[in-house]
Amino acid sequence: MGSPALKKAREKMVDAGVDPVAIDTFAHYFRLLEHGETGLVPESAIDPVDVPSLAGAEVDDEVAAEAIRHTVVIKLNGGLGTSMGMSRAKSLLCVRKGLSFLDIIARQVLHLREQHDATLPLIFMNSFRTSADTMAALGRYDGLAIDGLPLEFLQNKVPKLLAKDLKPVSWPADPDLEWCPPGHGDLYTAMRGTGLIDLLLERGFRHVFVSNSDNLGAVPDPRVAGWFASSGAPFAIEAVRRTASDRKGGHFARRRSDGRLVLRESAQVPPADQGALADLERHRYMSTNNLWFDLAAMKSALDQRQGILGLPLIRNVKTVDPADSSSPEVIQVETAMGAAIEVFDGSVLIEVGRDRFVPVKTTNDLLVLRSDVYDIGTDFVLDQVSAELPFIDLDGEHYKLVGDFDRHFPEGAPSLAKATSLRIEGDVTFGKGVQVIGDVELDVRGADRIAAGTVLQSDE
C-alpha cells in the first residue's frame, strides 16, 4: 500500500470515484516523488535533433484517403481558460464571426467526413469542469456523434499534495481546489480506463490524431494522416521551429543514454540550463501538441506495462489556491502526452508549418485570431492572409481578462493584416474599422479611445 500519505491519497481518490487505472498510475508517480524524483532533464543528458519536413514528403492521394478513413480525432478540452478570467470551457470562447472553437472544430470535421467519405469520429477529452457546457454546445450538431462511440470521455483528477509531507491537501473553503488534472499525459490512462482503446480497435480504427481544442490550425489533414500511415511509426508528433516568443517553452531532443527522442518541457529544465533552453540555434524544434499514434501499438504498450505507460514525471509546485499566494504550497503530479515519444521504439517527428499551430493562450493571441490576419473558408480551415503574424503585446492590467478585452474592442478587432506589431500600454478602446500598419506602439495615461476608421502607423 505504501506510505501513510499515499494511503490517504488512495482513499481520497477511491471515495471520489476515480478510476482504478488512474489511481494505480498516480501511485506510481507518488512513489517517484517519495524517492526524490524531480523529473529534471539536464542539458548534459541530451543532444539537439534535426527534423524532416512534411513539405518534402511524398504522400500518395489514395494512401491519404485510406488513412483518414481509419483515423479518430481526439480534442483535449479540459481547460477553463482561467488565466483569461473564464469560468467555463475555454473552447466556448467566440473566436470568429460568432463561432466558438467548438463550432469551428465540429464544422471542420463534418466537412472532412463529407469530402473524403470518412467516418472520422470526433471525441473530446473533457474534465469534470468542462463536460456539461461542452456537451450542451455540441448538441446543436446533428450527426456529429457516431453510433456506438462516445462524443466525450473524462480526464481523471488527482489530489494536490502538500509540499511539506506529500499528504493530500484539505481546503474546506473550496474543496474543488483540492484536486487537479494530472496533465494531458492522462490521455492514455483515461482511454484505457474507459475502454475506449479496445472499442476503437473493435470498430476497425487504426490511428488517433490528438490536439488541443484551442488550436484551430490542428486539422485532421488527410496528407498528414497518409504520411503517418506510410511511416509505419507507432507514434509521431508535429513539430515547428521555435521563435523568440518560444524561448521559455519546451523542445525536442535526443537522449544520449539510449538515443531515443524526448520532449523536454520547461518545468523539466534545471535552473543551470536555462540558457541552453533559450538557445534557438541549439534546440530548434518544439511541439505543436498535435500527435498521432497507432492504436494497436498503444494498447500493446499499456498492456505490457500493466496500464502505466511510465511517462516522465512533471513536479509542478503551486499554491492550493492559485489566486492566493499565501495558501499552502502544493505539488501537482503531472505528465505530458507528448512525452510518450520516448516510450516507443521508432517514434518520429515531422516539421509542419505554423499554420498547423495557432494556439490561443492569451488575449494577445485572441486578438490576432479575431482580426483579418486569418480568413475562414468553406472548409472552416484557417487561412493566413497576411504575409506575417504580427507581434501583439497588450497591457495586462486592461486586456488580460476576456471581459475587459471585449470592452476595449466593442466593434471587433482592428485590421492587423498589414501590422508588424502592436504594443499597448494603458487603457485604449478601439472604434470600428481601425487599421494598424507596420509597428505601432500606444502609451497612454488615463483612458483613451481610437476613433472609428483611424489608421495607426509608426512615424518612421
VEXVEX-618634 format. One record per residue (C-alpha): chain; x, y, z. Coordinates in steps of 0.5 Angstrom, whole numbers, plus 500, padded with zeros to 3 digits. Layout:
REM residues N
PT   kette    c1    c2    c3
PT       A     X     Y     Z
...
This chain:
REM residues 460
PT   kette    c1    c2    c3
PT       A   500   500   500
PT       A   506   505   501
PT       A   507   510   506
PT       A   501   513   510
PT       A   501   520   506
PT       A   500   515   500
PT       A   495   511   503
PT       A   491   518   505
PT       A   491   520   498
PT       A   489   513   495
PT       A   483   513   500
PT       A   481   520   498
PT       A   481   518   490
PT       A   477   512   492
PT       A   472   516   496
PT       A   471   521   490
PT       A   470   515   485
PT       A   477   516   481
PT       A   478   510   476
PT       A   483   505   479
PT       A   487   505   473
PT       A   488   513   475
PT       A   489   511   482
PT       A   495   506   480
PT       A   498   511   476
PT       A   498   516   481
PT       A   501   512   486
PT       A   507   510   481
PT       A   509   518   481
PT       A   507   519   488
PT       A   513   513   490
PT       A   518   517   485
PT       A   516   524   489
PT       A   518   520   495
PT       A   524   518   493
PT       A   526   525   491
PT       A   525   524   483
PT       A   525   531   481
PT       A   523   530   473
PT       A   529   535   471
PT       A   533   533   465
PT       A   540   536   465
PT       A   543   539   459
PT       A   549   534   459
PT       A   544   528   458
PT       A   541   531   451
PT       A   543   533   444
PT       A   539   537   439
PT       A   536   534   434
PT       A   534   535   426
PT       A   527   534   424
PT       A   525   532   417
PT       A   520   537   414
PT       A   513   535   412
PT       A   513   540   406
PT       A   519   535   403
PT       A   515   529   404
PT       A   511   525   398
PT       A   504   522   400
PT       A   500   518   395
PT       A   493   521   395
PT       A   490   514   396
PT       A   494   513   402
PT       A   492   519   405
PT       A   485   518   403
PT       A   485   511   406
PT       A   489   513   412
PT       A   484   519   414
PT       A   478   513   414
PT       A   482   510   419
PT       A   483   516   424
PT       A   480   518   430
PT       A   480   525   432
PT       A   481   527   440
PT       A   481   534   442
PT       A   484   536   449
PT       A   478   540   452
PT       A   479   540   460
PT       A   481   547   460
PT       A   477   553   463
PT       A   481   559   461
PT       A   482   561   468
PT       A   488   565   466
PT       A   484   570   462
PT       A   478   570   467
PT       A   474   565   464
PT       A   470   560   469
PT       A   467   555   464
PT       A   470   551   458
PT       A   475   555   454
PT       A   473   552   448
PT       A   466   556   448
PT       A   470   563   447
PT       A   468   566   441
PT       A   474   567   436
PT       A   471   568   429
PT       A   464   571   427
PT       A   460   569   432
PT       A   463   562   432
PT       A   467   559   438
PT       A   473   554   438
PT       A   468   548   439
PT       A   464   551   433
PT       A   469   551   428
PT       A   472   544   430
PT       A   466   541   429
PT       A   465   544   422
PT       A   472   542   420
PT       A   470   535   422
PT       A   464   535   419
PT       A   466   538   412
PT       A   472   533   412
PT       A   467   527   413
PT       A   463   529   407
PT       A   469   531   403
PT       A   473   524   404
PT       A   467   519   405
PT       A   470   518   412
PT       A   467   516   419
PT       A   472   521   422
PT       A   470   520   430
PT       A   471   527   434
PT       A   472   525   441
PT       A   473   530   447
PT       A   477   529   453
PT       A   473   534   458
PT       A   475   535   465
PT       A   469   535   470
PT       A   469   542   470
PT       A   468   543   462
PT       A   464   537   461
PT       A   457   540   462
PT       A   458   546   458
PT       A   462   543   452
PT       A   456   537   451
PT       A   451   542   451
PT       A   454   547   446
PT       A   455   541   441
PT       A   448   538   442
PT       A   446   543   436
PT       A   451   539   431
PT       A   446   533   429
PT       A   450   527   426
PT       A   457   529   430
PT       A   457   523   434
PT       A   458   517   431
PT       A   453   511   433
PT       A   457   506   438
PT       A   462   511   440
PT       A   462   517   446
PT       A   463   524   444
PT       A   467   525   450
PT       A   471   522   456
PT       A   473   525   462
PT       A   480   527   464
PT       A   482   524   471
PT       A   483   528   477
PT       A   488   527   483
PT       A   489   530   489
PT       A   494   536   490
PT       A   500   534   495
PT       A   502   539   501
PT       A   510   540   499
PT       A   512   539   506
PT       A   510   532   507
PT       A   506   530   501
PT       A   499   529   504
PT       A   493   531   500
PT       A   491   538   502
PT       A   485   540   505
PT       A   482   546   503
PT       A   475   547   506
PT       A   474   554   503
PT       A   473   551   496
PT       A   474   543   496
PT       A   475   543   489
PT       A   481   546   489
PT       A   484   540   493
PT       A   484   537   486
PT       A   488   538   480
PT       A   488   535   473
PT       A   494   530   472
PT       A   497   534   466
PT       A   495   532   459
PT       A   499   525   459
PT       A   493   523   463
PT       A   490   522   456
PT       A   493   515   455
PT       A   491   513   462
PT       A   484   515   461
PT       A   483   512   454
PT       A   485   505   458
PT       A   481   506   464
PT       A   474   508   460
PT       A   475   502   455
PT       A   476   507   449
PT       A   482   504   446
PT       A   479   497   446
PT       A   473   500   443
PT       A   476   504   437
PT       A   480   498   435
PT       A   474   493   435
PT       A   471   499   430
PT       A   477   498   426
PT       A   480   504   427
PT       A   488   505   427
PT       A   490   511   428
PT       A   489   517   433
PT       A   490   524   432
PT       A   490   529   438
PT       A   491   536   439
PT       A   489   542   444
PT       A   482   545   442
PT       A   485   552   443
PT       A   489   550   437
PT       A   485   551   431
PT       A   491   550   426
PT       A   490   543   428
PT       A   486   540   423
PT       A   486   532   422
PT       A   489   533   415
PT       A   489   527   410
PT       A   496   529   408
PT       A   499   528   415
PT       A   495   522   416
PT       A   498   519   410
PT       A   505   521   412
PT       A   504   518   419
PT       A   501   511   416
PT       A   506   511   411
PT       A   512   512   416
PT       A   510   505   420
PT       A   512   509   426
PT       A   508   508   433
PT       A   508   515   435
PT       A   509   522   432
PT       A   509   529   434
PT       A   508   535   429
PT       A   514   540   431
PT       A   515   547   429
PT       A   521   552   429
PT       A   522   556   436
PT       A   522   563   435
PT       A   524   569   440
PT       A   517   568   444
PT       A   518   561   445
PT       A   525   561   449
PT       A   522   559   455
PT       A   518   553   452
PT       A   520   546   452
PT       A   523   543   446
PT       A   525   536   443
PT       A   532   533   444
PT       A   535   526   443
PT       A   537   523   450
PT       A   545   521   450
PT       A   544   514   454
PT       A   539   511   449
PT       A   539   515   443
PT       A   531   516   444
PT       A   527   522   442
PT       A   525   526   448
PT       A   520   532   450
PT       A   523   536   455
PT       A   518   541   458
PT       A   521   548   461
PT       A   519   545   468
PT       A   524   540   467
PT       A   530   544   466
PT       A   535   545   471
PT       A   536   553   473
PT       A   543   552   471
PT       A   541   550   464
PT       A   536   556   463
PT       A   541   559   458
PT       A   541   553   454
PT       A   533   552   454
PT       A   533   559   451
PT       A   538   558   445
PT       A   534   557   439
PT       A   540   555   435
PT       A   542   549   439
PT       A   534   547   441
PT       A   531   549   434
PT       A   524   545   435
PT       A   518   545   439
PT       A   512   541   440
PT       A   505   543   437
PT       A   502   538   442
PT       A   499   535   435
PT       A   501   528   436
PT       A   499   521   432
PT       A   499   514   435
PT       A   498   507   433
PT       A   492   504   437
PT       A   495   497   437
PT       A   502   500   439
PT       A   499   504   444
PT       A   495   498   447
PT       A   501   493   447
PT       A   505   498   451
PT       A   500   499   456
PT       A   498   492   457
PT       A   506   490   458
PT       A   506   496   463
PT       A   500   494   467
PT       A   497   500   465
PT       A   502   505   467
PT       A   506   508   461
PT       A   511   511   465
PT       A   512   518   462
PT       A   517   522   466
PT       A   514   526   472
PT       A   513   533   472
PT       A   513   536   479
PT       A   509   542   479
PT       A   510   547   485
PT       A   504   552   486
PT       A   499   554   492
PT       A   493   550   493
PT       A   489   557   491
PT       A   493   560   485
PT       A   490   566   487
PT       A   492   566   494
PT       A   500   566   494
PT       A   499   566   502
PT       A   496   559   501
PT       A   499   553   503
PT       A   505   550   498
PT       A   503   544   494
PT       A   506   539   489
PT       A   501   538   483
PT       A   503   531   480
PT       A   503   532   472
PT       A   505   528   466
PT       A   506   531   458
PT       A   502   527   453
PT       A   508   528   448
PT       A   513   525   453
PT       A   510   518   450
PT       A   515   519   444
PT       A   521   516   449
PT       A   516   510   450
PT       A   516   508   443
PT       A   522   505   439
PT       A   521   508   432
PT       A   518   514   434
PT       A   519   520   429
PT       A   518   528   429
PT       A   516   532   423
PT       A   516   539   422
PT       A   510   543   420
PT       A   508   550   418
PT       A   506   555   423
PT       A   499   554   420
PT       A   498   548   424
PT       A   500   551   430
PT       A   495   557   432
PT       A   494   557   440
PT       A   490   562   444
PT       A   494   562   451
PT       A   493   570   452
PT       A   488   575   449
PT       A   494   577   445
PT       A   493   571   441
PT       A   486   572   441
PT       A   486   579   438
PT       A   490   576   432
PT       A   485   570   431
PT       A   479   575   431
PT       A   483   580   426
PT       A   483   580   419
PT       A   490   576   419
PT       A   486   570   418
PT       A   480   568   414
PT       A   476   562   414
PT       A   474   558   408
PT       A   468   554   407
PT       A   472   548   410
PT       A   473   552   416
PT       A   480   552   416
PT       A   484   558   418
PT       A   488   561   412
PT       A   493   566   414
PT       A   492   572   409
PT       A   498   577   412
PT       A   505   576   410
PT       A   507   575   417
PT       A   504   574   424
PT       A   504   581   428
PT       A   507   581   435
PT       A   502   583   440
PT       A   503   586   447
PT       A   497   588   451
PT       A   497   592   457
PT       A   496   586   462
PT       A   492   591   467
PT       A   487   593   462
PT       A   487   587   457
PT       A   489   580   460
PT       A   482   578   462
PT       A   477   577   457
PT       A   471   581   460
PT       A   476   587   460
PT       A   479   585   453
PT       A   472   585   450
PT       A   470   592   453
PT       A   476   595   449
PT       A   474   592   442
PT       A   467   593   442
PT       A   466   594   435
PT       A   471   588   434
PT       A   479   587   433
PT       A   482   592   429
PT       A   485   591   422
PT       A   492   587   423
PT       A   493   585   416
PT       A   499   590   415
PT       A   501   590   422
PT       A   508   588   424
PT       A   507   589   432
PT       A   502   593   436
PT       A   504   595   443
PT       A   499   598   448
PT       A   501   601   455
PT       A   495   604   458
PT       A   487   604   457
PT       A   485   604   450
PT       A   479   603   447
PT       A   478   602   439
PT       A   473   604   435
PT       A   470   601   429
PT       A   475   600   423
PT       A   481   602   426
PT       A   487   600   422
PT       A   494   598   424
PT       A   500   599   419
PT       A   507   597   421
PT       A   510   598   428
PT       A   505   601   433
PT       A   506   603   440
PT       A   501   606   444
PT       A   503   609   451
PT       A   497   613   454
PT       A   496   616   461
PT       A   488   615   463
PT       A   483   612   459
PT       A   483   614   451
PT       A   479   612   445
PT       A   481   611   438
PT       A   476   614   433
PT       A   473   609   428
PT       A   477   609   421
PT       A   483   611   424
PT       A   490   609   421
PT       A   495   608   426
PT       A   502   607   424
PT       A   509   609   426
PT       A   512   615   424
PT       A   518   612   422
